[in-house]
Every structure is written in structure tokens, then in C-alpha cells.
Amino acid sequence: FQDGVAGVDAAACAAAFVGYLPMGLPVGDKEEGVQAHGRLCTLLEKGHPALAANPAQSMPKIIAIFAAVLQTETVNEEVSARIVALLRSFQTSLPAELLQGSIGALSPDHKAKLQAAVA
């Protein structure tokens, strides 16, 4: 679905993919987690239509995924830097209500991780 294969419902595939994330927490394949979280970054960086079409639906889950995986073994330095860049871009590209609502739904620990990451 990443490259728009004909006959594949990209929106359904993207929703299923995001639904399986975060990966590798608390137990699981950490390397697979690095790859999957990196792939999520790639989809967001490219503005994949399946994720960008309805940010009110996709962004709360994506922000929760990023909060869960930051500072864990399921992201390496490169993926962490990409997550931070995306979070910073969300500050200007998403409606303030959506961003605040998404962050407000997080646990205090996850809120603190996000705030530290974008500071």
C-alpha cells in the first residue's frame, strides 16, 4: 500500500498497519519495531493519502504511537530524529485543538516524553 499498488485498498491497509503499532512493546521484536516505526515515519513524511486524508482520525493514534516508542529500544537514533521532526511539524500543520486533544489523551509519562522531545 505504500507505493499505491493497483487493486489494494490503501486506506484499509494503512489503518491495519497503524493498528498493529506500536510494535515490540513491552515485549517483542525490537528490530522489527525499528523498521515498522521507521516505515510509519516514511508514510507521514511522504504525506501518504491514507494517513493524511482524515487527520482527526489518524493523528491521535499516531501521536500515541510516537509517545509510546520514544526513548525505547523500538526506535534507533535515526527513527527517533524523524519522529521528533514529525512532531515538530505537527505543531504547525495540525489544528491546535486536534494536537492538544491528542496529547491530552496521553498518560502523564507519555506527555512528558513528547514535551521533552520537541523542547
Sequence and secondary structure as in RCSB ss.txt:
>XXXX:A:sequence
FQDGVAGVDAAACAAAFVGYLPMGLPVGDKEEGVQAHGRLCTLLEKGHPALAANPAQSMPKIIAIFAAVLQTETV
NEEVSARIVALLRSFQTSLPAELLQGSIGALSPDHKAKLQAAVA
>XXXX:A:secstr
 TT  TT  HHHHHHHHHHT S S SSS HHHHHHHHHHHHHHHHTT HHHHS HHHHHHHHHHHHHHHTTSTTS
 HHHHHHHHHHHHHHHHHS HHHHHHHHHTS HHHHHHHHHHH 
